Amino acid sequence: MPGSRWTERLRHLGLAVLYFAVVTPAGLCARAVRDPLRRSRDDRRTSYLDRSPRGRPPFADAP
């Protein structure tokens, strides 16, 4: 049995409220605790290039 138009609207509204009440604060807290992309500047580093475990730069074998 298909739901009414109001049921669909309430479901969408409930999902939006749930998203903004749970997911958004969790993401903001995670960003406040740490920098997942390591975007902060570090003056002690000489390069921001991440080396491969073998010691060669990434894509060195690429044609």
Secondary structure, DSSP 4 states (H G I P E B T S, - for coil): -PPPHHHHHHHHHHHHHHIIIIIHHHHHHHHHH--TT--S--TT-S--PPPPTTSSPTTTT--
